[in-house]
Structures are given as C-alpha cells and as structure tokens.
Amino acid sequence: MTGSLGAALPSAAPASPVPPAAVRYASQGGQGYVERVLIADDHPMVRDGLRTVIAVAFDQCELFEASSIDEAAAIVEREGDFDLVMLDLNMPGTTGFSGLVAMRDRFPSLPIVIVSAAQERGLARSAIAAGAAGFIPKSLRRSAIVDALKTILSGDIFLPEVEEGDEAADAETADILARIASLTPQQKVVLRLIVEGKLNKQIAYDLDVSMTTVKAHVSAILSKLRVFSRTQAVILVGKVNFAADGRA
C-alpha cells in the first residue's frame, strides 16, 4: 500500500542471499553497521535522495552510484562485495526484471533490493520471485525506507503491505511477467513496436529486416504470450504496463 510500511516475509521465501551485514546485525542486537551500499538509478535526484537517507541512517557507510545496469555491474566487478545493492526496476537497457535477473546470475551472492516508483499489483511479489531481497516503493517516507532496509539487513525479506484480495491479481501479474520474460530481446523489440500500433511492414522497415522475419517474430510472440492475435497481446501486456519503451 502506498506510503505505508509493510511486513517481512519469512526468510525461506526465494530471494537474494542473506546480506553480510545481517550477521553483524544479528550479533549486535540489530545495531550492526553497514559498510558499503550501491545505489543504481538513472535519475540523479533519486540517487541523491537515497544517498541522504542512507548516509543519515548508517554512519560511515561507503556509498557508490550507478546510472545504468552496465555501470552497476562494472562497479560490483571492480569493487567486490556490497552489503546491499539498491536497484531501480526501470533502468536503461533493461526490460521488466531482466536487470535484476542479470545481476543475480552474474553475482549470485549479491543482495539486491528493488526500489521502484511502480506499484502495480503483484509487482513486488514478482520481484521477490525473481530473486530480490526486498521491494521498496519510492513513495515511502524516509523513516519507512530505513526501517525496510533494516528489515532486509536483519536477514528478512521486505514487501510493502498488500491489500486483501490482491492474491489472485498477484498471480496473474506474475504469470504475465513470466511470459514476457520468455521472449528474446529481439522479440521484445517487436512487441514494443506492436504496442506502438505499427504494422508488420513498418516493423520490417524500422528494424531493417524482411517481412518473413517479422512474421516469424510475431508468431513466436503470440505463442509465448499464449494469445491468438496482436490485439490480445497488446491487452495482455497492458495489464502490467508494458510501456512503449519496452519496460514492464
């Protein structure tokens, strides 16, 4: 729910490994320190805001910043372990949870927290299912963000509160996101153009490929999304706000 602090899920739920700082928190009664945090967001003002929150809450924490998923990966590759990575869901070069999945695949021991302005039903639980240690809405007040981070650092998973009756919507959203995630990068590009309302001829021109190639992509997209027409595909991905820029 917007603007309210949620509860931790059981630590057995699928998510990032327990952060190294969690050991310190457990051994020091929840008063442990945080050594290094990476903030990955393409908006400088958001990074500034999160940096201020962390700097005030966790004294002497070393902060790193990235404006793209590639830059974030390069920093982790260069610097090594982090207590937490705060990752914006919609980063340049990513679609849906592709950035989170790529980081988890490349750095499996890295605890990653999704920080997002998007709050569609099921999005937070889908992030956890994709391997995040928590999902923090950017709309949370600063004290709530700190409490959420402390929950994660204590070894629990954090989710914002979910309204009663949302479980079915959560399942539907997760299913749609999984179908979109099954598309190849090129198929996602074609889907984006379909969402923009472009015909096969226009898509072929934009991508400089043959009509046969476009038709093959469209056929594969419909099959993977389990729909029978372009219109149904647009309606389906619209439920998770698959935008014109290809993000979900």
SVG drawing of the C-alpha trace seen along z (x, -y; Angstrom):
<svg xmlns="http://www.w3.org/2000/svg" viewBox="-10 -16 48 37">
<polyline fill="none" stroke="black" stroke-width="0.4" points="0.0,0.0 1.3,-3.4 3.1,-5.3 2.9,-2.6 5.5,-0.2 4.9,3.4 5.9,6.6 8.8,9.0 8.1,12.3 9.5,15.5 13.2,15.7 12.6,19.0 10.9,17.3 13.1,17.2 15.3,14.1 18.9,12.9 21.3,14.5 21.4,13.1 23.5,9.9 26.9,10.0 25.6,7.1 22.8,9.4 25.4,11.4 26.6,8.1 23.0,7.1 22.2,10.4 25.3,10.4 24.9,6.8 21.2,6.8 20.1,5.0 22.7,2.3 25.2,3.5 26.8,1.2 26.6,1.1 29.9,0.9 29.1,0.4 25.9,-0.2 25.5,-0.6 22.6,-2.8 21.7,-2.1 19.2,-4.5 19.2,-6.5 17.7,-9.6 20.3,-11.8 17.7,-13.3 16.6,-9.8 20.2,-8.8 20.7,-12.0 17.6,-11.3 18.6,-7.7 22.1,-8.7 20.9,-11.2 18.7,-8.6 21.5,-6.0 24.1,-8.5 22.0,-9.7 20.8,-6.2 24.1,-4.3 27.0,-6.3 30.3,-5.9 28.7,-3.8 30.6,-3.9 28.3,-4.8 28.6,-4.0 26.3,-5.1 25.5,-3.8 23.2,-5.3 22.7,-2.1 22.7,1.7 26.1,2.0 27.7,-0.6 26.3,1.2 27.7,4.5 31.1,2.9 31.2,1.3 30.5,4.7 33.1,6.4 35.7,3.8 34.8,3.2 33.7,6.7 31.1,7.4 28.4,5.0 26.1,5.2 23.3,4.1 22.5,3.0 19.5,0.7 18.4,1.3 15.8,-0.8 13.4,1.5 13.3,-0.5 17.0,-1.0 18.3,-1.9 19.0,1.3 16.5,3.4 13.0,4.8 10.9,5.8 13.1,7.9 15.9,8.5 18.3,6.2 17.6,8.0 18.0,11.4 21.2,10.5 22.8,9.1 21.7,12.2 23.0,14.5 26.4,12.7 26.7,12.0 24.7,14.8 25.8,13.8 24.8,10.1 21.8,9.0 19.7,6.8 16.8,4.6 14.4,3.3 13.5,-0.4 10.7,-1.4 8.2,-4.2 5.9,-1.5 3.5,0.1 1.3,2.3 -0.4,5.3 1.9,8.3 5.0,6.4 6.6,6.6 6.0,10.3 7.2,10.9 10.4,9.1 10.9,11.4 10.2,14.4 12.9,13.2 15.4,13.1 15.2,9.7 15.8,9.4 13.0,6.8 10.8,4.3 10.8,0.7 8.4,-1.8 10.0,-5.2 6.9,-6.8 7.7,-5.5 8.7,-8.2 12.3,-8.2 11.9,-6.6 9.9,-3.8 12.7,-3.2 15.2,-3.0 13.0,-0.5 12.7,1.5 16.4,1.6 17.0,2.7 14.5,5.5 16.5,6.7 19.8,6.3 18.4,8.4 18.0,11.3 14.3,11.0 12.6,10.2 10.7,6.9 7.5,6.3 5.1,3.3 1.7,4.1 -0.6,5.8 -4.3,5.1 -6.6,8.0 -7.9,9.8 -4.9,9.0 -3.5,12.5 -5.3,13.5 -4.1,10.3 -0.6,11.0 -0.6,14.5 -2.0,13.1 0.7,10.3 3.5,12.8 2.2,15.1 2.2,12.3 5.6,11.1 6.9,14.6 5.5,14.9 7.1,11.5 10.4,12.7 10.4,15.7 10.7,13.5 14.1,13.0 15.5,9.4 14.5,9.1 11.0,10.4 10.6,7.8 11.6,5.1 9.0,6.3 6.4,6.5 7.2,2.9 6.5,1.8 3.3,3.8 2.3,2.0 3.0,-1.3 0.5,-0.1 2.9,0.5 2.1,2.9 4.4,5.7 5.5,3.6 6.5,0.7 8.3,3.0 10.3,4.6 11.3,1.1 12.2,-0.1 14.3,3.0 15.7,3.3 14.6,7.0 12.4,8.9 8.7,9.3 9.2,13.1 11.4,12.4 8.9,10.1 6.1,12.6 8.2,15.3 8.8,13.0 5.1,12.1 4.1,15.7 6.6,16.6 5.5,13.7 1.8,14.8 2.8,18.3 4.9,17.4 2.3,15.0 -0.4,17.6 -2.7,15.3 -4.2,15.6 -4.0,12.0 -1.9,8.8 -4.8,7.1 -4.9,9.7 -1.2,9.4 -1.5,5.6 -4.3,6.0 -2.4,8.7 0.9,6.8 -1.0,3.6 -2.1,5.2 1.5,5.0 2.1,1.6 4.5,2.9 5.2,-0.6 6.2,-1.9 9.9,-1.9 9.6,1.9 9.6,1.8 7.2,3.7"/>
</svg>
